[in-house]
């Protein structure tokens, strides 16, 4: 399948989840600075979609739809019975957000995603080889993810790096699996301990960020554990190169463009750290 790449921006204070009006300000700032291309009358406006946390009933329905059909039905039909269609949990996200899309900004868990086209301003300092060749057939996407509880994003697919432990200082386990198809992180950590009432603080623990290109582990308070994140997603294209004065590609550490970082930080009113995530 290959390794996929995303570039993450999360608040320096891992406990921060910006208010809905700050999210709206961020979206408008992206549009004003061209990171989300506006419609030009030719149908080039990027597709924006969102999803919120499934209800328990919807989660059961999704799991049932994903299960293979039983042998009984296979014998009855003489072949494997067709699966029921899986409900599309993504919904259109209008800009500016109104109605259900606007209310989603305050829901317990929400993801908003834009599939950007070649007309959008590129948000990174480093580039992929495909972009360098002028091939924008596989553009990046922008994702905003927010949650009341913490998303305990693993920084190492092999499990060797130290991760945030989902345990309260009183010893109570705070971790739980969020079983929703299409969600970017399955493990969550409760924001408030149900036993002692203490607030969980990821940055009180040292986790390790792993560079998927080099394998280098870097200690980081709180790791990628967060309640709010912006990700620039590239699929299997890695932005690890920067052209020198002669136009030759030099391998470099992936970095977001300064103007993108400043735009996001100013709109949200919080300082941001950036990390690479390989999965």
C-alpha positions in Angstrom: 0.0 0.0 0.0 2.9 2.4 0.7 3.4 4.9 3.5 1.1 8.0 3.5 2.2 11.4 4.7 0.5 14.3 6.5 1.9 17.5 8.0 0.2 18.3 11.3 -0.2 21.7 13.0 -1.5 21.5 16.6 -1.7 24.1 19.4 1.5 24.4 21.5 -0.9 23.9 24.5 -2.3 20.4 23.6 -5.4 21.1 25.7 -6.7 23.9 23.4 -9.8 23.5 21.2 -10.5 26.9 19.5 -14.1 28.2 19.7 -16.4 27.9 16.7 -15.9 31.6 15.7 -12.1 31.1 15.5 -12.7 28.1 13.2 -14.8 30.3 11.0 -12.1 33.0 11.1 -9.5 30.4 10.0 -11.6 29.3 7.0 -12.1 32.9 5.9 -8.3 33.5 6.3 -7.6 30.5 4.1 -9.9 31.8 1.4 -8.4 35.4 1.6 -4.9 34.0 1.3 -5.7 31.6 -1.4 -5.1 28.3 0.5 -8.7 27.4 -0.4 -9.4 28.4 -4.0 -12.7 30.2 -4.7 -15.0 29.3 -7.5 -14.0 30.9 -10.9 -17.3 30.1 -12.7 -15.7 26.9 -14.2 -16.7 24.6 -11.3 -13.2 24.6 -9.8 -14.2 25.3 -6.3 -12.7 22.6 -4.1 -15.1 20.1 -2.5 -15.6 20.8 1.3 -17.1 18.0 3.4 -17.6 17.4 7.1 -18.6 14.7 9.4 -19.5 14.6 13.1 -19.3 11.7 15.6 -21.7 8.9 14.9 -24.5 8.1 17.3 -24.2 4.6 18.9 -27.0 3.4 16.6 -25.2 4.7 13.5 -21.9 3.1 14.6 -23.7 -0.3 14.9 -25.2 0.2 11.5 -21.8 1.0 10.0 -20.2 -2.1 11.5 -23.0 -4.3 10.3 -22.7 -2.9 6.8 -19.0 -3.7 6.8 -19.4 -7.3 7.9 -19.3 -10.1 5.2 -22.6 -11.9 4.6 -23.2 -15.2 6.4 -22.8 -18.6 4.8 -26.6 -19.2 5.1 -27.3 -16.3 2.7 -24.5 -17.4 0.5 -26.1 -20.9 0.2 -29.6 -19.4 -0.2 -28.6 -17.1 -3.1 -26.0 -19.5 -4.5 -23.4 -16.8 -4.1 -22.4 -14.2 -1.6 -25.4 -11.9 -1.0 -24.9 -8.3 -1.8 -23.8 -6.0 1.0 -26.2 -3.2 2.0 -25.0 0.1 0.8 -22.8 1.9 3.4 -24.2 5.3 4.4 -22.0 8.2 3.4 -21.2 9.9 6.7 -19.7 12.9 4.9 -21.9 15.9 4.3 -21.3 19.1 2.2 -19.7 21.9 4.1 -20.8 25.4 2.8 -18.6 28.4 3.1 -19.5 30.4 5.1 -20.8 27.6 7.3 -24.6 27.7 8.0 -27.2 25.4 9.6 -25.9 21.9 10.4 -22.4 22.7 9.2 -22.1 25.7 11.6 -23.5 23.8 14.6 -21.0 21.0 13.8 -18.2 23.3 14.9 -19.4 22.9 18.5 -20.1 19.1 18.3 -18.1 16.6 20.5 -16.1 15.5 17.4 -16.0 17.0 13.9 -13.8 16.7 10.9 -13.8 19.2 7.9 -11.9 18.3 4.7 -11.1 20.2 1.5 -9.7 18.5 -1.6 -7.6 21.4 -2.9 -6.9 21.9 -6.6 -4.0 23.3 -8.4 -5.4 26.8 -8.2 -5.0 26.8 -4.4 -1.8 28.4 -2.9 0.6 25.7 -1.8 0.9 25.7 2.0 4.4 24.1 2.3 8.0 25.3 2.0 9.1 21.9 0.8 7.8 20.2 -2.3 7.2 16.7 -3.7 8.9 15.5 -6.8 5.6 15.4 -8.7 4.9 19.0 -7.9 8.4 19.9 -9.0 7.7 18.3 -12.4 4.6 20.4 -12.7 2.2 17.5 -12.2 -0.7 18.6 -10.0 -2.9 15.7 -10.8 -2.7 14.5 -7.1 -3.1 17.7 -5.1 -3.0 18.0 -1.4 -6.0 18.2 0.9 -6.6 20.3 4.1 -8.3 18.9 7.1 -9.5 20.4 10.4 -10.2 18.0 13.2 -11.6 19.0 16.6 -12.7 17.0 19.6 -13.8 17.5 23.2 -11.7 14.5 24.3 -8.1 14.1 23.2 -7.1 12.3 20.0 -4.2 10.1 20.9 -2.5 10.0 17.5 0.2 7.4 17.2 3.5 8.7 15.9 4.9 5.4 15.0 3.1 2.6 13.1 5.5 0.0 14.4 4.8 0.9 18.1 8.4 1.4 19.1 8.2 5.1 20.0 7.0 6.2 23.4 3.4 7.5 23.3 1.2 9.4 25.7 -0.1 7.1 28.3 -3.9 7.5 28.7 -3.8 7.3 32.5 -4.8 9.9 35.1 -2.4 10.8 37.8 -4.8 9.0 40.2 -4.3 5.8 38.2 -7.6 5.7 36.4 -7.5 4.6 32.8 -8.9 7.4 30.5 -8.4 5.8 27.1 -11.1 4.4 24.9 -11.5 3.3 21.3 -13.7 5.4 19.1 -15.1 2.9 16.6 -16.1 5.1 13.7 -15.3 4.2 10.1 -13.3 6.9 8.4 -12.1 8.7 11.6 -8.3 9.5 11.6 -7.6 8.3 15.1 -9.4 5.5 17.0 -7.9 5.9 20.4 -9.3 8.8 22.5 -8.4 10.0 26.0 -11.1 11.5 28.3 -10.5 15.2 29.0 -11.8 14.9 32.6 -11.1 11.9 34.8 -14.4 10.3 35.9 -12.8 9.1 39.1 -11.1 12.2 40.6 -12.3 15.0 38.3 -8.8 16.1 37.3 -8.2 17.5 33.8 -5.8 15.4 31.7 -2.7 17.2 30.4 -0.8 15.4 27.6 2.1 17.9 27.8 2.9 16.6 31.3 4.3 13.5 29.6 7.2 13.2 27.2 6.3 11.3 24.0 8.4 10.7 20.9 7.8 12.1 17.4 9.2 9.7 14.7 10.5 11.0 11.4 9.2 8.5 8.9 11.9 9.4 6.4 14.9 8.9 8.7 13.5 7.0 11.7 14.8 9.6 14.1 12.9 9.9 17.4 12.5 13.4 18.9 11.1 13.8 22.5 8.1 16.1 22.6 5.8 17.0 25.5 2.4 15.6 24.7 3.5 14.2 21.4 0.7 14.5 18.8 -2.1 14.1 21.4 -4.6 17.0 20.8 -8.1 18.3 20.8 -7.6 20.3 17.6 -5.4 19.8 14.6 -4.8 21.0 11.0 -3.4 18.5 8.7 -2.0 18.9 5.1 -2.4 15.5 3.6 -0.4 14.3 0.6 -1.3 10.6 0.4 1.9 8.7 -0.8 3.6 11.9 -2.0 6.3 13.1 0.5 7.2 16.8 0.5 10.8 16.3 1.3 12.6 18.4 -1.3 13.5 22.0 -1.9 15.0 23.4 -5.1 18.4 25.1 -4.8 19.6 28.2 -6.8 20.2 25.9 -9.8 16.8 24.3 -9.7 18.2 21.0 -8.3 16.2 19.2 -5.7 17.8 19.0 -2.2 16.4 16.7 0.4 15.1 18.7 3.3 13.0 18.5 6.5 9.4 19.0 5.6 8.1 22.4 6.7 4.9 24.5 6.3 5.3 27.8 4.6 5.8 30.7 7.0 2.7 32.6 5.6 0.5 29.5 6.2 1.7 29.1 9.8 1.2 32.8 10.5 -2.3 32.8 8.8 -3.4 29.8 10.9 -2.0 31.1 14.2 -3.4 34.6 13.8 -6.9 33.4 12.8 -7.0 30.9 15.7 -5.3 33.2 18.3 -3.0 30.4 19.4 0.6 29.4 18.8 1.1 26.3 16.7 3.7 23.5 16.5 4.3 21.5 13.3 5.0 17.8 13.0 5.3 15.2 10.2 3.2 12.1 10.5 3.8 9.0 8.4 1.3 6.1 8.4 
